[in-house]
Amino acid sequence: MNFLTTKPQPEIDFDSTLTIRNDGQPVTTSLHIAEIFDKRHDNVLRDIKALHCSEKFRMYNFEETVETRTNPSGGKSISSPAYEITKNGFMFLALGYNGSKAAKIKEAWIEAFDKMLKHIYDSHEYIATLETDVKNLQQRNQEMEKALLARIPHWAKIRQCKEAGLSNVETSRAIGMSDSFVGKSIKRMKDAGIRIVPTQIRLALAKNRGAMEELAAHTPVDLVLPVISENGGNR
């Protein structure tokens, strides 16, 4: 006996239809909408153009673009006008697509948009938390550097000379100590996390915030004050 069977419909991966626009908004495309709602793409473009919405809404939620798709005849790829569409734009457009199948598609697609938006929001929250942590660490570094240099005055003098571009020999003459002592002090300063950045480089970095953040990211955080004696040696 032969039984008629219905071929199961493939599961649609709505997440793969979404990308993130330059302004951080998740968007789909009119080509995806045509494919999943089983419509001709030119008819979807027509529907978008016929929407009764303000020009401001249209410009933000329906951004004109060009999509490249495979040529069904096997020739050169076809470039055609299309739209990148936000969640609000999708909801506005999909209001005109009715039926039980369309309703399921709309619900699943809106869920995919919401999931993407939550991911973006969580990412922004995480980045904001990291930025706050970095600022706190930078402030802690500065406070501990200041405390160290106050306890060991010749370190402050050596750093001032080195940041002015003086050599170890020139620095030793300027502070009245041997160049060997200067070299050992510089090593101890670096071990303690004291930054020595020449003034010219510091000014150049100040013009580039990204470079300054890179500098801070490589600055040691764990400065241990009690273990450093006033003559620069370790207890």
C-alpha positions as CSV (number, residue, x, y, z in Angstrom):
1,M,0.0,0.0,0.0
2,N,1.3,3.4,-0.9
3,F,1.0,6.3,1.4
4,L,1.1,10.0,0.4
5,T,3.6,11.9,2.5
6,T,4.1,15.6,2.7
7,K,7.7,16.8,2.4
8,P,8.6,18.7,5.6
9,Q,9.4,22.4,5.0
10,P,13.0,23.3,5.8
11,E,13.5,25.3,9.0
12,I,14.2,28.9,8.2
13,D,17.2,30.4,10.0
14,F,15.9,34.0,10.5
15,D,19.1,34.9,12.4
16,S,21.1,34.5,9.2
17,T,18.9,37.0,7.4
18,L,20.0,39.8,9.7
19,T,23.1,42.0,9.7
20,I,24.1,45.0,11.7
21,R,24.0,48.4,9.9
22,N,26.8,51.0,10.5
23,D,24.6,52.8,13.1
24,G,24.2,49.6,15.1
25,Q,20.7,48.7,13.9
26,P,19.9,45.2,12.8
27,V,18.5,45.0,9.3
28,T,17.3,42.5,6.8
29,T,16.9,43.0,3.1
30,S,14.1,43.1,0.6
31,L,15.6,40.1,-1.1
32,H,15.3,38.0,2.1
33,I,11.7,39.1,2.5
34,A,10.9,38.2,-1.1
35,E,12.5,34.8,-0.7
36,I,10.9,33.8,2.7
37,F,7.5,35.2,1.9
38,D,7.7,33.5,-1.5
39,K,7.2,36.7,-3.5
40,R,8.8,38.2,-6.5
41,H,11.4,40.7,-5.5
42,D,10.1,43.4,-7.8
43,N,6.7,43.1,-6.1
44,V,8.3,43.6,-2.7
45,L,10.1,46.7,-4.0
46,R,6.7,47.9,-5.3
47,D,5.1,47.3,-1.9
48,I,7.8,49.3,-0.2
49,K,7.4,52.2,-2.6
50,A,3.6,52.1,-2.1
51,L,3.8,52.3,1.7
52,H,1.9,55.3,3.2
53,C,4.6,56.5,5.6
54,S,6.5,59.7,6.1
55,E,9.7,60.4,4.2
56,K,11.6,60.5,7.5
57,F,10.4,57.0,8.4
58,R,11.1,55.7,5.0
59,M,14.7,57.1,4.8
60,Y,15.6,55.6,8.2
61,N,13.9,52.2,8.0
62,F,14.2,51.5,4.2
63,E,17.7,52.3,3.1
64,E,18.3,51.9,-0.6
65,T,21.2,49.6,-1.6
66,V,22.3,47.2,-4.3
67,E,22.3,43.5,-3.9
68,T,24.2,41.0,-6.0
69,R,22.6,37.6,-6.6
70,T,23.4,34.5,-8.6
71,N,22.2,34.5,-12.2
72,P,19.8,31.6,-12.6
73,S,20.9,31.2,-16.3
74,G,24.5,30.7,-15.1
75,G,26.0,33.9,-16.4
76,K,27.4,36.9,-14.7
77,S,26.0,37.8,-11.3
78,I,23.1,40.1,-11.3
79,S,23.1,43.4,-9.4
80,S,19.7,44.8,-8.6
81,P,18.3,47.6,-6.4
82,A,17.2,46.5,-3.0
83,Y,16.5,47.8,0.5
84,E,18.0,47.3,3.9
85,I,15.1,47.2,6.3
86,T,15.0,47.7,10.1
87,K,12.7,46.0,12.5
88,N,10.2,48.9,12.4
89,G,10.3,48.9,8.6
90,F,9.8,45.2,8.5
91,M,6.7,45.4,10.8
92,F,5.3,48.2,8.7
93,L,5.7,46.3,5.5
94,A,4.7,42.9,6.8
95,L,1.3,44.3,8.0
96,G,0.2,43.8,4.4
97,Y,1.2,40.2,4.2
98,N,-1.6,38.0,5.6
99,G,-2.4,34.4,6.1
100,S,-1.4,31.8,8.8
101,K,2.0,31.1,7.1
102,A,2.7,34.8,6.9
103,A,1.8,35.2,10.5
104,K,4.2,32.5,11.7
105,I,7.0,34.1,9.5
106,K,6.4,37.5,11.0
107,E,6.4,36.3,14.6
108,A,9.6,34.3,14.1
109,W,11.3,37.2,12.3
110,I,10.3,39.7,14.9
111,E,11.8,37.3,17.6
112,A,15.0,37.2,15.6
113,F,15.1,41.0,15.5
114,D,14.5,41.2,19.2
115,K,17.3,38.7,19.9
116,M,19.7,40.6,17.8
117,L,18.8,43.9,19.5
118,K,19.3,42.3,22.9
119,H,22.7,41.0,21.8
120,I,23.7,44.5,20.6
121,Y,22.4,46.1,23.9
122,D,24.2,43.6,26.0
123,S,27.4,44.1,24.0
124,H,27.2,47.9,24.5
125,E,26.6,47.4,28.3
126,Y,29.6,45.1,28.4
127,I,31.8,47.6,26.6
128,A,30.6,50.4,28.8
129,T,31.5,48.3,31.9
130,L,35.0,47.5,30.5
131,E,35.6,51.2,29.8
132,T,34.6,52.1,33.4
133,D,37.0,49.4,34.7
134,V,39.8,50.7,32.5
135,K,39.3,54.3,33.7
136,N,39.3,53.1,37.3
137,L,42.5,51.1,36.7
138,Q,44.1,54.1,35.1
139,Q,43.2,56.3,38.0
140,R,44.6,53.7,40.4
141,N,47.8,53.5,38.5
142,Q,48.2,57.3,38.5
143,E,47.6,57.5,42.3
144,M,50.0,54.7,43.0
145,E,52.7,56.2,40.7
146,K,52.3,59.5,42.5
147,A,52.7,57.8,45.8
148,L,55.8,55.9,44.7
149,L,57.5,59.0,43.3
150,A,56.7,60.9,46.4
151,R,58.4,58.2,48.6
152,I,61.5,57.9,46.3
153,P,62.3,61.5,45.1
154,H,65.2,60.5,42.9
155,W,62.9,58.3,40.8
156,A,60.8,61.4,40.0
157,K,64.0,63.3,39.0
158,I,65.2,60.4,36.8
159,R,61.8,60.1,35.1
160,Q,61.7,63.8,34.4
161,C,65.1,63.7,32.8
162,K,64.3,60.6,30.7
163,E,61.0,62.0,29.5
164,A,62.9,65.1,28.4
165,G,65.0,62.9,26.2
166,L,68.2,62.8,28.2
167,S,70.5,59.7,28.0
168,N,71.5,57.8,31.2
169,V,74.8,59.6,31.3
170,E,73.2,63.0,30.9
171,T,70.6,62.1,33.5
172,S,73.3,61.0,36.0
173,R,75.0,64.3,35.6
174,A,71.8,66.2,36.0
175,I,70.9,64.5,39.3
176,G,74.5,64.0,40.6
177,M,74.5,60.2,40.7
178,S,76.3,57.5,38.7
179,D,75.0,56.3,35.4
180,S,75.1,52.8,36.8
181,F,72.8,53.9,39.6
182,V,70.5,55.6,37.1
183,G,70.3,52.4,35.0
184,K,69.4,50.3,38.0
185,S,66.9,52.8,39.2
186,I,65.2,52.8,35.8
187,K,64.9,49.0,35.9
188,R,63.4,49.1,39.4
189,M,61.0,51.8,38.2
190,K,59.9,49.7,35.3
191,D,59.5,46.6,37.5
192,A,57.3,48.7,39.8
193,G,55.1,49.8,36.9
194,I,56.4,53.4,36.6
195,R,55.9,54.5,33.0
196,I,58.7,56.5,31.3
197,V,57.3,58.0,28.1
198,P,59.3,60.7,26.3
199,T,57.4,64.0,26.2
200,Q,57.3,64.0,22.3
201,I,55.8,60.6,22.3
202,R,53.3,61.5,25.0
203,L,52.2,64.5,23.0
204,A,51.8,62.4,19.9
205,L,49.8,59.8,21.8
206,A,47.6,62.6,23.2
207,K,46.4,63.3,19.7
208,N,45.3,59.8,19.2
209,R,42.9,58.5,21.9
210,G,43.1,55.0,20.6
211,A,46.9,55.0,21.0
212,M,46.5,56.3,24.6
213,E,44.1,53.5,25.4
214,E,46.6,51.0,24.0
215,L,49.3,52.5,26.2
216,A,47.0,52.2,29.3
217,A,46.2,48.6,28.4
218,H,49.8,47.7,28.6
219,T,50.4,49.5,31.9
220,P,51.0,47.2,34.9
221,V,48.3,47.5,37.5
222,D,49.6,45.7,40.5
223,L,52.0,48.2,42.1
224,V,53.1,47.0,45.5
225,L,54.2,50.0,47.6
226,P,55.4,48.4,50.9
227,V,58.1,46.2,49.3
228,I,60.1,49.1,47.8
229,S,62.6,50.9,50.0
230,E,63.4,54.6,49.8
231,N,66.8,53.9,48.1
232,G,65.1,52.1,45.3
233,G,65.9,48.6,46.4
234,N,63.6,45.7,47.4
235,R,63.1,44.7,51.0
